[in-house]
């Protein structure tokens, strides 16, 4: 007679081989670090699991380790990399989106114009890469700036974070980090963000899982003030441009 433990192991192995898992097995893998087993809720930032660190540095364990390794190397070169934002929950992204929607409408924009204005830089809740714990916004530490620190001008020539920008351009890829929203002239979607880094070894398979699970469609079915104005045209362009027109080195 086959022992129960052996039987369960063989059952999972067989299920994986044929591309399907029994319900009990699916549930048991929800906490897995492997994106192949990530649930829709986790992909949307509703159920963060196995994250490490404290705000503003909250990442998956692998991303956290790689980021700290890069940060030490930068420090040895005289550059202090400071995190501004990393993991962001669904509820937090929803609050940001709805707050901007309300503000733009108060300024006289129509609902559709308000949404289009928001998605120049901000994502629809459930579609943010910050939901995954693999993406992080950074600035150069020990430099005081009044106002918004995440502005392109600070990273340009003569800007406060110019040295950080040069260091990241030369070294970030050695640690697995890439800019998501580049300044390539033909790229559409979200505007250039020289501060937004993504850990490719994890974010690439997560994006693949996100697409294969149809999470984008599910995100647009949630109750969020403003997204009801998203028609089929805007829906298609958002997916093609905001979500997928990114650094090609970060595509599955």
C-alpha positions, 0 to 999 in steps of 0.5 A, a space after each residue: 500500500 502506498 503511504 499517504 505522503 508518497 501518494 500526495 506527492 505523486 498526485 501533485 507531480 502527475 497534475 503538474 505534468 498534465 497542466 492542471 492541479 486539484 483544488 486542494 493542491 492549488 490552495 496549498 501553493 498560494 504562498 509559493 515564491 514561484 509566480 506560476 502559483 500566484 493567485 489573482 488576488 496576489 497579482 492585484 496586490 490584494 493578498 501580499 505574501 512573503 514580502 520582506 522589509 518595512 515601508 518604504 522598502 517592502 519587496 519580495 525576498 529575492 528582490 529585497 536581497 538583490 536591491 540591498 546588494 546593489 545598494 551596497 555597491 552604490 554606497 562603495 562608489 559614493 552613491 546613496 540609493 534611497 527607496 521612496 516607494 516599493 510594494 503598494 497594496 490594491 487599497 492604497 492604489 485605489 485611494 490614489 486613483 480615486 483621489 486624483 479622479 475627484 481632484 481633476 473633476 473638481 478642476 473642470 475635467 470630464 470623467 474621461 479626461 480625468 482618467 486619461 490625465 491620471 494614467 499619464 503617471 498613475 495606474 488603475 488599481 489592480 494593474 500596478 507593477 508595485 502590487 508585486 513587490 518587484 518594483 521600486 522607486 528610488 532617489 539619491 539619499 542625503 540630498 535635500 529637495 523641496 517638493 516632489 522628489 520624483 520629477 524627471 528634472 532631478 535626474 537630468 543633467 545638472 539635476 540633484 540626482 544626476 549622479 545616481 542616474 549615471 550610476 544606475 545606467 551603468 550598473 543596475 542591470 548587473 544586479 537584475 534591475 531595469 528601468 520600466 518606463 524608458 525615454 525611448 522616443 517611440 514608446 507610448 503609455 506612462 511617461 518616462 520615469 528614471 526612478 522606477 526600477 524593476 527586478 527582471 528575474 522576478 517581474 518578467 515571470 510575474 507579468 507573464 502570469 498576470 497576462 495569462 490569468 487575465 488579471 487586467 480584465 478582472 481589475 477593470 471589473 472592480 468597484 473603483 470610482 472613475 473606471 466605469 468611463 473606460 470604453 473598449 478603445 481606452 481599455 485596449 490602448 491602456 493594455 497595449 501602451 500602459 501595461 505592455 509598452 515598457 522596456 522590452 527587456 522586461 517583457 516575457 
